[in-house]
Amino acid sequence: MPLRPVHEPRRDDCPWCGSKRLHTRLRAPDLRLRRPGTFVVDECEDCAHAFQNPRLTPEGLELYAAEENGPVDHARLRATARTMLRFGEPESWLDVGTGDAPFPAAARELFAYTAFDGTDPTPRAERARAAGRLDEAHVGQLTAPRILARVRGRYDVVSMLHHLEHVPDPRRELAAALTALRPGGHLLLEVPDPASAFAQVLGKWWHSYDQPRHLHLIPPANLRSELERRGCEIVVTDRRAAHVPRDLAAATALYARRTRLPRAAGSLTAPAAALDHLLAPALSRTRFSNTCRIIARRP
């Protein structure tokens, strides 16, 4: 591990709208893995896009990468998949950034006759195919020419669940997803909402900051505008059902680890998690909702 992270040059404009009116929103260390370095999140004063600046290079991202080995909320994934029932049974579905494919496994329970494929930059997608959770696995980025050529126009649904915040160029990723869709197909997105009140209340302890692994926090309005610019029809925008009740528990766990109280993490996190779930029905209706779900129909 190098003493300093590997960064690209710091940029003086917003990667989303090009504005030079930026301010620093956050400075934070790697709270989750406790690797060295301090990372900066800047925010555009014109479009509210937040982004890591300077951004880690691909080599830097590899150094700070973390596999998601936590428990899978199967009921939540199934509920997310259920939102697509209104559009009928798709013939084919591509899950982008699928990892071990927990989402296709949950969705298959509702769409028994759908073929589920997945992309992931790691070999986990191939292992998921071998385990029967995917019908076809594409190891690499969706934007890679060799993968995009294989998936072009093949899918009725493309899902990107908490994926766009990890990629260097979200606009390019959206364009690739639309390329993979058939005409009339649906793009299912879930992203952290940077306007969530939890971001202000919890500061660097808010789990959706997750520096340095989250490169972008994209306002839902920006995503909607970009998709409409590309000719898509926005058919669903939902912050209530998309809310993930884990803000207090995640912040408590991060704080316990950071303050050398790892042995107490369990006893502290359990009541915080219970409070997350107790408050979720009310908070999901307010600015404390932490996630936005968007479904767009490709022309």
C-alpha positions in Angstrom: 0.0 0.0 0.0 1.5 3.4 -1.0 1.8 6.1 1.6 -0.4 8.4 -0.6 -3.3 7.4 -2.8 -2.9 7.4 -6.5 -4.9 10.4 -7.8 -5.8 11.9 -11.2 -5.2 15.6 -11.5 -7.6 17.7 -9.6 -10.3 19.2 -11.8 -11.7 22.7 -11.6 -15.1 22.0 -13.3 -18.1 19.8 -12.7 -17.9 16.5 -14.6 -21.7 16.7 -15.1 -22.5 20.2 -16.2 -19.0 21.8 -16.7 -19.6 24.6 -14.2 -16.6 26.0 -12.4 -18.6 27.0 -9.4 -17.5 24.3 -7.0 -17.2 24.0 -3.2 -15.9 21.3 -0.9 -18.7 19.2 0.5 -16.7 16.6 2.5 -13.2 15.6 3.6 -13.0 12.1 4.9 -10.6 9.2 5.5 -11.3 5.6 4.5 -13.6 4.9 7.4 -14.6 1.4 6.2 -11.2 -0.2 5.5 -9.1 2.3 7.5 -6.5 2.5 4.7 -4.3 5.6 4.5 -5.4 8.9 2.8 -7.9 11.7 3.0 -10.4 12.2 0.2 -12.3 15.2 -0.9 -15.9 15.3 -2.3 -16.6 18.6 -4.2 -20.1 19.7 -5.1 -21.3 21.8 -8.0 -23.2 24.9 -7.0 -25.2 24.9 -10.3 -26.3 21.3 -10.7 -25.6 19.9 -7.2 -23.6 17.0 -8.6 -21.1 15.7 -6.0 -17.9 14.0 -7.0 -14.5 12.8 -5.6 -11.9 15.4 -6.5 -9.2 14.6 -7.2 -10.4 11.2 -8.3 -8.5 8.0 -7.8 -6.9 6.5 -10.9 -7.9 2.9 -11.8 -4.8 1.7 -9.9 -5.8 3.7 -6.9 -9.4 2.3 -7.1 -7.9 -1.2 -7.1 -5.9 -0.5 -4.0 -9.0 0.7 -2.1 -11.5 -1.8 -3.5 -13.6 -3.8 -1.2 -15.7 -6.9 -1.9 -19.2 -6.7 -0.5 -19.4 -9.7 1.8 -22.1 -8.4 4.1 -25.5 -10.1 4.6 -27.8 -9.9 1.6 -31.3 -8.4 2.2 -33.1 -10.8 0.1 -36.6 -9.4 0.9 -35.5 -5.9 -0.2 -34.0 -7.2 -3.5 -37.2 -9.1 -4.2 -39.3 -6.0 -3.5 -37.1 -4.0 -5.9 -37.7 -6.7 -8.6 -41.4 -6.6 -7.9 -41.5 -3.0 -9.2 -41.0 -4.4 -12.7 -44.0 -6.7 -12.6 -46.3 -4.0 -14.0 -44.4 -4.1 -17.3 -44.9 -7.8 -17.9 -42.6 -10.8 -18.1 -39.3 -9.8 -19.8 -37.5 -12.3 -22.0 -34.1 -11.2 -21.0 -32.6 -9.1 -18.1 -29.1 -7.7 -17.6 -27.9 -6.8 -14.1 -24.9 -4.4 -14.3 -22.3 -4.6 -11.4 -24.0 -7.8 -10.4 -21.2 -9.1 -8.1 -22.3 -12.5 -6.8 -25.7 -12.0 -8.5 -28.0 -11.7 -5.4 -30.4 -9.5 -7.3 -30.9 -11.8 -10.3 -31.4 -14.7 -7.8 -34.1 -12.8 -6.0 -35.7 -11.5 -9.2 -35.8 -15.0 -10.7 -38.4 -16.0 -8.0 -40.8 -13.5 -9.6 -39.8 -13.9 -13.2 -39.3 -17.6 -13.6 -39.2 -17.6 -17.4 -36.7 -14.7 -17.8 -33.1 -15.2 -18.7 -30.8 -13.3 -16.3 -27.3 -12.2 -17.4 -24.9 -10.1 -15.4 -21.7 -8.0 -15.8 -19.1 -7.4 -13.2 -15.5 -6.3 -13.4 -14.5 -9.2 -11.1 -14.7 -13.0 -11.6 -17.6 -13.1 -9.2 -20.0 -12.9 -12.1 -18.5 -16.1 -13.6 -18.8 -17.8 -10.3 -22.4 -16.7 -10.0 -23.0 -18.2 -13.5 -21.4 -21.5 -12.4 -23.6 -21.5 -9.3 -26.8 -21.1 -11.4 -27.6 -17.5 -10.4 -26.9 -16.2 -13.9 -27.5 -17.6 -17.4 -24.6 -15.7 -18.9 -21.8 -13.8 -17.3 -19.7 -10.9 -18.8 -16.5 -10.2 -16.8 -15.5 -6.6 -17.3 -17.1 -3.2 -17.5 -20.3 -2.7 -19.5 -18.6 0.1 -21.4 -15.8 -2.1 -22.7 -16.2 -2.5 -26.5 -16.0 -6.3 -26.4 -18.8 -6.5 -23.9 -21.0 -3.8 -25.4 -20.8 -5.6 -28.8 -22.1 -8.8 -27.2 -25.0 -7.2 -25.3 -26.1 -4.6 -27.9 -29.9 -4.6 -28.2 -30.4 -7.9 -26.4 -32.3 -7.0 -23.2 -35.8 -6.1 -22.2 -34.6 -4.9 -18.8 -31.2 -3.5 -17.6 -30.7 -2.9 -13.9 -28.1 -0.8 -12.2 -28.6 -0.9 -8.4 -26.1 1.2 -6.5 -23.7 1.0 -9.4 -23.4 4.4 -10.9 -21.7 5.9 -7.9 -18.8 3.5 -8.4 -18.0 4.3 -12.1 -15.7 7.0 -13.4 -18.1 8.2 -16.1 -21.8 7.7 -15.2 -23.0 9.3 -18.4 -21.1 6.8 -20.5 -22.5 4.0 -18.3 -26.0 5.2 -18.9 -25.4 5.3 -22.7 -24.1 1.7 -22.6 -27.1 0.5 -20.6 -29.5 2.1 -23.2 -27.4 0.5 -26.0 -28.0 -2.9 -24.4 -31.7 -2.4 -24.3 -34.2 -3.3 -27.0 -36.5 -0.5 -28.2 -39.2 -0.1 -25.5 -37.1 -1.8 -22.9 -36.7 -0.5 -19.3 -33.8 0.7 -17.4 -34.0 0.2 -13.6 -31.8 2.5 -11.5 -31.2 2.9 -7.8 -28.7 5.6 -6.5 -28.0 7.2 -3.2 -29.7 10.6 -2.9 -27.1 13.2 -2.1 -29.9 15.5 -0.8 -30.8 13.1 1.9 -30.9 14.8 5.3 -28.9 11.9 6.7 -25.9 13.3 4.7 -26.1 16.5 6.7 -26.8 14.9 10.1 -24.2 12.2 9.9 -21.5 13.9 7.8 -18.6 11.7 7.0 -20.2 8.8 8.9 -23.0 8.6 6.3 -22.6 5.2 4.6 -23.3 6.5 1.1 -20.3 8.7 1.1 -18.0 5.6 1.4 -14.8 7.3 0.4 -12.8 6.6 -1.6 -15.0 3.9 -3.4 -17.9 6.2 -4.3 -16.8 8.5 -7.1 -20.1 10.3 -7.7 -23.3 11.2 -5.9 -25.8 12.1 -8.6 -28.9 14.1 -7.9 -31.9 12.2 -9.2 -33.0 15.3 -11.2 -29.8 15.2 -13.1 -30.3 11.5 -14.0 -33.9 12.2 -15.1 -32.8 15.1 -17.3 -30.0 13.0 -18.9 -32.3 10.1 -19.7 -35.0 12.4 -21.1 -32.3 14.1 -23.2 -31.6 10.7 -24.7 -35.2 10.2 -25.6 -36.3 8.1 -22.7 -39.7 8.3 -20.9 -39.4 8.4 -17.1 -42.1 6.1 -15.8 -41.2 5.8 -12.1 -39.4 8.1 -9.7 -39.6 6.7 -6.1 -37.8 7.7 -3.0 -40.1 6.1 -0.5 -40.0 2.4 -1.4 -36.3 2.7 -2.4 -35.2 3.9 1.1 -32.7 1.6 2.7 -33.0 1.6 6.5 -29.4 1.3 7.6 -28.1 4.9 8.1 -27.8 4.8 11.9 -26.5 1.3 12.1 -23.9 1.8 9.4 -22.7 5.1 11.0 -22.5 3.4 14.5 -20.5 0.5 13.1 -18.1 2.9 11.3 -17.7 5.0 14.4 -17.0 2.0 16.6 -14.3 0.8 14.3 -12.7 4.2 13.9 -12.6 4.9 17.7 -11.1 1.5 18.6 -14.2 0.1 20.0 -14.6 -2.9 17.6 -15.6 -5.2 20.4 -18.5 -3.0 21.2 -19.6 -2.6 17.6 -22.2 -5.5 17.8 -23.8 -4.3 21.0 -24.0 -0.7 19.7 -25.1 -1.5 16.1 -28.0 -3.8 17.0 -30.2 -1.1 18.7 -29.2 1.4 16.0 -30.4 -1.1 13.3 -33.7 -1.6 15.2 -34.1 2.2 15.3 -33.4 2.4 11.6 -36.2 -0.1 10.9 -38.6 1.4 13.4 -38.3 4.9 11.9 -38.1 3.8 8.2 -41.9 4.0 7.4 -41.9 7.7 8.6 -38.4 8.7 7.4 -38.9 7.3 3.9 -41.7 9.9 3.3 -39.3 12.8 4.2 -36.0 14.3 3.2 -34.3 11.6 5.2 -35.0 9.1 2.5 -31.6 8.0 1.3 -32.1 6.4 -2.1 -34.0 7.1 -5.3 -35.3 4.6 -7.8 -35.9 5.6 -11.4 -37.4 3.4 -14.1 -37.0 4.8 -17.7 -38.4 3.4 -20.9 -36.1 3.4 -23.9 -37.6 4.8 -27.1 
